[in-house]
């Protein structure tokens, strides 16, 4: 949830799913 690493958050959601 950081504007510095937006991709990290997206990938994190996939890992949970």
C-alpha positions as CSV (number, residue, x, y, z in Angstrom):
1,X,0.0,0.0,0.0
2,X,2.9,2.3,-0.7
3,X,3.2,4.7,-3.6
4,X,6.8,3.7,-3.8
5,X,6.1,0.1,-4.6
6,X,2.6,-0.2,-6.1
7,X,3.6,-3.4,-7.9
8,X,4.6,-5.1,-4.7
9,X,1.0,-4.7,-3.3
10,X,-0.5,-6.1,-6.5
11,X,1.8,-9.2,-6.4
12,X,1.1,-9.6,-2.7
13,X,-2.6,-9.9,-3.4
14,X,-1.9,-12.6,-5.9
15,X,0.2,-14.5,-3.4
16,X,-2.7,-14.5,-0.9
17,X,-5.1,-15.7,-3.6
